[in-house]
């Protein structure tokens, strides 16, 4: 049996129609590859999706999440009327505790329900125009003073213990809002909302869209917001650690 002779028939070159089909297939494959690559670089992949929203909606969702949360840890600096305040406060709906510092002094603040307690050194109390006078001020350095609601000291410090009031003032961004820049705050992915009047707000792209960092306009401070919804231990000081002057601190001795 003879071997099958090789096929020596010459095939005609590919025509224009076939070459066009090959080119179209190659182009489609290239487009598909580019699309897949683009999806892999999507900044919103695996997020809560707020990064895709207009800036005003992102800010609104962040405020709503903050208002709904039971508590927050607020820390950082705020510059107001030429004074710098350093805050480290744990705020809840029914009270707050933490520390507030200025260039001149530092204070421990504690609010349990409607009762506000303030611990400061003797120099603070001695320097208060509405204070107790030098004699009794020396006794207050290691005590919590229960601050009456009508006293000027209460008006000055109670706002730092009110979660809703404090956050409403801090999170209000002024001017036209823009968004799009991505960042991280303590390892959490964020989208930044920038205000036309200055300042930026970092909103979490993970889980609930909580505000995580506020950079105020004109270098007026930076604050971080963390531990959203975590419990705050609020307990009134022991009676032996409290000085209670009744209805008014001023003039008490």
C-alpha positions in Angstrom: 0.0 0.0 0.0 1.5 3.2 -1.1 2.0 6.2 1.3 -0.4 9.0 1.0 1.3 11.7 -0.9 1.5 15.1 0.8 -1.0 17.7 -0.2 0.8 20.1 -2.4 -2.2 22.0 -3.3 -1.6 25.8 -3.0 -4.2 27.6 -1.0 -5.2 31.1 -2.1 -4.2 33.9 0.3 -6.8 35.1 2.8 -9.1 37.5 1.2 -10.0 41.0 2.5 -13.2 39.7 4.2 -11.3 37.2 6.3 -8.7 39.7 7.3 -11.4 42.1 8.4 -13.0 39.4 10.6 -9.6 38.7 12.3 -9.1 42.4 12.9 -12.5 42.8 14.4 -12.0 39.8 16.7 -8.6 41.2 17.8 -10.2 44.6 18.6 -13.0 43.0 20.6 -10.5 41.0 22.6 -8.4 44.1 23.3 -11.5 46.1 24.4 -12.6 43.2 26.7 -9.1 43.1 28.2 -9.2 46.9 28.8 -12.6 46.7 30.4 -11.6 43.9 32.8 -8.5 45.9 33.7 -10.5 49.0 34.3 -12.9 47.2 36.6 -10.0 45.9 38.7 -9.0 49.6 39.3 -12.5 50.8 40.2 -12.0 53.0 43.4 -15.5 52.0 44.6 -15.0 48.2 44.2 -16.0 46.6 47.5 -17.2 49.8 49.1 -20.6 50.9 50.5 -21.1 52.8 47.2 -21.4 56.4 48.6 -18.3 57.4 46.5 -20.5 57.3 43.4 -23.0 59.8 44.8 -23.0 63.6 44.3 -21.1 65.5 47.0 -24.2 66.9 48.7 -25.7 63.4 49.1 -22.5 62.1 50.5 -22.4 64.9 53.1 -26.1 64.3 53.9 -25.6 60.6 54.5 -22.6 61.3 56.7 -24.6 63.7 58.9 -27.5 61.3 59.1 -25.2 58.4 60.1 -23.6 60.7 62.8 -27.0 61.7 64.2 -28.2 58.1 64.4 -25.1 56.8 66.1 -25.3 56.4 69.9 -21.8 57.6 70.5 -18.5 58.8 69.0 -14.9 59.5 70.1 -13.9 63.0 69.0 -10.3 64.0 69.1 -8.1 66.7 67.7 -7.8 70.5 67.6 -10.2 73.4 67.0 -9.1 77.0 66.5 -11.8 79.5 67.4 -11.6 83.2 67.9 -7.8 83.0 68.2 -7.8 80.2 70.8 -6.8 76.6 70.2 -8.8 73.9 71.9 -7.5 70.3 72.1 -10.4 67.8 72.5 -10.4 64.2 73.5 -14.1 63.6 74.2 -16.3 60.5 74.2 -19.8 61.7 73.4 -23.1 59.8 73.9 -26.7 60.8 73.8 -27.1 61.0 77.6 -23.7 62.4 78.5 -20.0 62.6 77.8 -16.6 62.3 79.3 -13.1 63.4 78.4 -10.6 66.2 78.4 -10.5 69.7 77.0 -7.2 71.7 76.9 -6.4 75.3 76.0 -3.0 77.1 75.9 -3.5 78.0 79.5 -5.1 75.0 81.2 -6.7 71.6 80.8 -10.0 70.3 82.2 -11.7 67.0 82.7 -15.3 67.2 81.7 -18.0 64.7 82.7 -21.7 65.0 82.0 -24.1 62.4 83.3 -27.6 63.3 82.2 -28.1 66.9 83.1 -25.3 67.0 85.7 -22.1 68.6 84.5 -18.9 68.0 86.5 -15.6 69.9 85.8 -12.2 69.1 87.2 -9.5 71.7 86.8 -6.4 72.8 88.8 -6.6 75.5 91.5 -5.2 78.2 89.2 -8.2 77.9 87.0 -10.6 78.3 89.8 -8.6 81.1 91.3 -8.6 83.0 88.0 -12.3 82.7 87.3 -14.1 86.0 87.8 -17.1 83.9 88.8 -15.0 81.6 90.8 -14.8 80.8 94.4 -11.9 82.9 95.5 -8.3 81.9 96.3 -9.0 80.4 99.7 -11.4 77.7 98.5 -9.9 77.4 95.0 -6.9 75.6 96.5 -9.2 72.8 97.7 -10.6 72.2 94.2 -7.5 71.0 92.3 -8.3 67.3 92.8 -12.1 67.6 92.9 -14.9 67.5 90.5 -17.0 70.6 90.8 -20.7 70.1 90.0 -21.5 73.1 87.8 -24.9 74.6 88.2 -26.9 75.1 85.0 -27.2 78.8 85.6 -23.5 79.4 86.1 -21.3 81.0 83.4 -18.9 78.1 83.6 -21.7 75.7 82.6 -22.5 77.8 79.5 -18.8 77.8 78.5 -18.2 74.1 78.7 -21.5 72.2 78.4 -21.5 72.5 74.6 -18.3 70.3 74.5 -20.3 67.5 76.1 -23.4 67.7 73.8 -23.0 65.2 70.9 -25.8 66.5 68.7 -25.0 70.2 69.1 -21.2 69.7 68.8 -21.4 67.6 65.6 -24.1 69.7 64.0 -21.7 72.7 64.3 -18.6 70.9 63.2 -20.0 69.0 60.2 -21.6 71.9 58.6 -19.7 72.5 55.3 -20.2 75.9 53.7 -20.1 76.7 50.0 -20.4 74.5 46.9 -19.5 70.9 47.6 -17.3 68.7 45.5 -16.2 65.1 45.9 -14.1 62.5 44.3 -10.7 62.4 46.0 -10.0 59.1 47.8 -8.0 58.8 51.0 -7.6 56.7 54.1 -8.1 57.5 57.8 -6.6 55.1 60.2 -6.7 52.4 57.6 -10.3 53.0 56.5 -10.9 53.9 52.9 -12.7 57.3 52.5 -14.1 59.7 49.9 -13.4 63.3 50.6 -16.1 66.0 50.4 -14.6 69.5 49.8 -16.4 72.7 50.6 -16.1 75.8 48.4 -15.5 77.8 51.6 -12.6 75.6 52.5 -12.3 72.4 54.6 -12.8 68.8 53.8 -14.7 65.9 55.3 -13.6 62.3 54.9 -16.5 59.9 54.8 -16.1 56.2 55.2 -16.4 54.0 52.2 -16.6 50.9 54.4 -19.8 49.9 56.1 -21.9 52.8 57.5 -20.8 56.1 55.8 -19.7 57.8 59.1 -17.6 61.0 59.0 -14.0 60.0 60.0 -12.0 63.2 59.7 -12.8 66.9 59.4 -10.2 69.4 58.3 -11.5 72.8 58.9 -11.1 75.8 56.6 -8.2 78.2 57.0 -6.2 75.9 59.2 -8.8 76.1 61.9 -8.1 72.6 63.2 -8.4 68.9 62.4 -10.6 66.4 64.2 -10.9 62.7 63.9 -14.2 60.8 64.6 -13.9 57.2 65.6 -15.5 54.4 67.7 -18.9 55.1 66.3 -21.6 53.4 68.3 -19.3 52.0 71.0 -20.4 52.3 74.6 -19.3 55.2 76.8 -18.8 54.5 80.5 -20.8 57.3 82.2 -20.8 57.3 85.9 -21.1 60.1 88.4 -18.0 60.6 90.6 -18.0 59.3 94.1 -19.5 61.8 96.5 -16.2 62.4 98.3 -14.7 63.5 95.0 -17.4 66.1 94.3 -17.8 69.7 95.5 -21.4 71.0 95.1 -22.0 74.7 95.6 -25.7 74.4 94.9 -27.2 76.9 92.5 -24.2 79.1 91.8 -20.4 78.8 92.0 -19.8 82.6 92.1 -19.3 83.9 95.5 -19.3 80.5 97.2 -16.7 80.0 99.8 
